Amino acid sequence: MPGRARRSGATGRGAAAFRGLVYQIIAIALIGLVVWFSHTTRRKTCVVRGIQSGFGLPEHAAGFDIGEPLFNYDALDRNWRAFLVGIGNTLAGRDHRIVMTTVLGALLGIGRFSRNALVRDSATAMSSCSNIPVLLQLLNVVPGVHRAAAGSVRSGEGFECST
């Protein structure tokens, strides 16, 4: 526009770019500060509690037992061996779980086409749970289980263990 004079100062595109750069520098500095604070706090806590960390960790004694090891394992074994035993336990348990979930999924899929309303509705309700994250399911189920267990213990209907 010929009648308007061009303003000079902090309102142009250069100022917005500069402001954006300053915000990025501030954000990076804050992130660096949080990382530094978290690291120093973790390091102090590990020293106080005697927790080992670092690149030498796999060579130290594990100091804990594994409940049902697939391979021979002792608490005095090294951490790398405990890690391998844990991987072995995980891999050993996966095959039957894959078969079981395949069979269950097939049965639920077939059950959704059943003429029986109870089977059809049950299969539909069960298969709808597969779209809900496991953590959300646990947050809804565990309190109910705790309430039911607490009620049975108060009423004397708990499990009896014979030695």
PLY file of the C-alpha trace (Angstrom):
ply
format ascii 1.0
element vertex 163
property float x
property float y
property float z
element edge 162
property int vertex1
property int vertex2
end_header
0.00 0.00 0.00
1.53 3.27 -1.02
0.03 5.33 1.82
1.37 3.19 4.66
4.87 3.43 5.88
6.66 0.20 6.53
7.30 -0.40 10.20
10.68 -1.45 11.35
11.17 -3.19 14.64
10.25 -6.41 16.37
7.11 -7.28 14.43
8.50 -8.60 11.15
9.22 -12.15 10.02
12.79 -11.94 11.25
11.60 -11.24 14.79
9.24 -14.24 14.73
12.06 -16.49 13.55
14.33 -15.12 16.27
11.62 -15.62 18.89
11.16 -19.22 17.69
14.89 -19.83 17.98
14.93 -18.44 21.52
12.00 -20.70 22.50
13.80 -23.73 21.07
16.98 -22.88 22.97
14.98 -22.49 26.19
13.18 -25.80 25.57
16.45 -27.65 24.91
18.00 -26.11 28.03
15.00 -27.19 30.16
15.10 -30.72 28.74
18.85 -30.87 29.43
18.26 -29.67 32.98
15.59 -32.35 33.59
17.85 -35.08 32.15
20.80 -33.91 34.28
18.68 -33.74 37.44
17.15 -37.18 36.79
20.55 -38.73 36.15
22.19 -37.31 39.27
19.21 -38.25 41.44
19.19 -41.81 40.06
22.91 -42.14 40.55
22.77 -40.97 44.17
19.84 -43.26 44.91
21.65 -46.26 43.39
24.76 -45.55 45.47
22.72 -45.22 48.67
20.83 -48.47 48.00
23.88 -50.34 46.74
22.44 -50.94 43.27
25.07 -51.72 40.66
24.90 -50.26 37.18
27.19 -49.49 34.27
28.96 -51.56 31.64
30.39 -53.95 34.24
26.94 -54.97 35.47
26.68 -58.24 33.45
29.82 -59.54 35.15
28.61 -58.95 38.74
26.77 -61.56 40.77
23.02 -61.32 40.27
22.10 -61.74 43.93
18.53 -62.88 43.31
16.79 -66.15 42.57
14.53 -66.96 39.65
11.39 -68.83 40.72
11.18 -71.51 38.04
14.38 -71.48 36.00
14.44 -73.54 32.84
18.22 -73.93 33.16
20.38 -74.43 36.23
20.70 -71.08 37.95
21.94 -69.83 41.31
21.79 -66.38 42.90
25.59 -66.23 42.78
25.61 -66.57 38.99
26.37 -63.49 36.95
23.74 -61.05 35.69
24.21 -62.05 32.05
23.31 -65.64 32.98
20.20 -64.43 34.82
19.26 -62.46 31.72
19.67 -65.55 29.51
17.66 -67.70 31.93
14.87 -65.09 31.84
14.87 -65.10 28.03
14.83 -68.90 28.04
11.84 -68.96 30.40
10.02 -66.47 28.18
10.70 -68.42 24.99
9.78 -71.74 26.61
6.36 -70.45 27.57
5.47 -68.87 24.25
4.67 -71.94 22.09
1.69 -73.29 24.01
0.37 -69.74 24.48
0.44 -69.16 20.72
-1.51 -72.37 20.14
-4.00 -71.60 22.91
-4.70 -68.07 21.70
-5.10 -69.30 18.12
-7.64 -71.91 19.19
-9.48 -69.43 21.44
-9.60 -66.84 18.67
-10.96 -69.39 16.20
-13.62 -70.54 18.67
-14.68 -66.97 19.40
-14.83 -66.16 15.69
-16.97 -69.21 14.99
-19.09 -68.55 18.09
-20.07 -65.11 16.78
-21.94 -66.80 13.91
-23.82 -69.24 16.17
-27.61 -69.40 16.10
-27.64 -69.82 19.89
-28.03 -66.33 21.37
-26.07 -67.13 24.54
-23.06 -68.46 22.60
-23.22 -65.62 20.06
-23.49 -62.86 22.67
-20.79 -64.39 24.89
-18.40 -64.70 21.95
-19.13 -61.12 20.90
-18.54 -59.81 24.44
-15.28 -61.76 24.77
-13.94 -60.69 21.42
-14.72 -57.06 22.21
-12.28 -57.32 25.13
-9.46 -57.94 22.66
-9.64 -54.30 21.58
-9.22 -53.00 25.14
-5.61 -52.60 26.36
-4.52 -55.15 28.95
-3.60 -52.49 31.50
-7.12 -51.06 31.37
-8.59 -54.55 31.80
-6.35 -55.17 34.81
-7.31 -51.85 36.38
-10.95 -52.89 36.15
-10.63 -56.56 37.14
-8.04 -56.53 39.95
-10.04 -54.37 42.40
-13.01 -56.70 42.00
-10.85 -59.75 42.65
-9.39 -58.10 45.75
-12.87 -57.27 47.05
-14.07 -60.82 46.43
-10.98 -62.29 48.12
-11.31 -59.94 51.09
-14.97 -60.87 51.46
-14.24 -64.60 51.44
-11.45 -64.20 54.00
-13.70 -62.17 56.33
-16.46 -64.74 56.07
-14.11 -67.68 56.70
-14.58 -69.17 53.23
-10.92 -68.84 52.23
-8.83 -71.66 50.85
-7.50 -74.11 53.37
-3.91 -75.20 53.03
-2.94 -78.53 54.58
0.70 -79.13 55.38
0 1
1 2
2 3
3 4
4 5
5 6
6 7
7 8
8 9
9 10
10 11
11 12
12 13
13 14
14 15
15 16
16 17
17 18
18 19
19 20
20 21
21 22
22 23
23 24
24 25
25 26
26 27
27 28
28 29
29 30
30 31
31 32
32 33
33 34
34 35
35 36
36 37
37 38
38 39
39 40
40 41
41 42
42 43
43 44
44 45
45 46
46 47
47 48
48 49
49 50
50 51
51 52
52 53
53 54
54 55
55 56
56 57
57 58
58 59
59 60
60 61
61 62
62 63
63 64
64 65
65 66
66 67
67 68
68 69
69 70
70 71
71 72
72 73
73 74
74 75
75 76
76 77
77 78
78 79
79 80
80 81
81 82
82 83
83 84
84 85
85 86
86 87
87 88
88 89
89 90
90 91
91 92
92 93
93 94
94 95
95 96
96 97
97 98
98 99
99 100
100 101
101 102
102 103
103 104
104 105
105 106
106 107
107 108
108 109
109 110
110 111
111 112
112 113
113 114
114 115
115 116
116 117
117 118
118 119
119 120
120 121
121 122
122 123
123 124
124 125
125 126
126 127
127 128
128 129
129 130
130 131
131 132
132 133
133 134
134 135
135 136
136 137
137 138
138 139
139 140
140 141
141 142
142 143
143 144
144 145
145 146
146 147
147 148
148 149
149 150
150 151
151 152
152 153
153 154
154 155
155 156
156 157
157 158
158 159
159 160
160 161
161 162
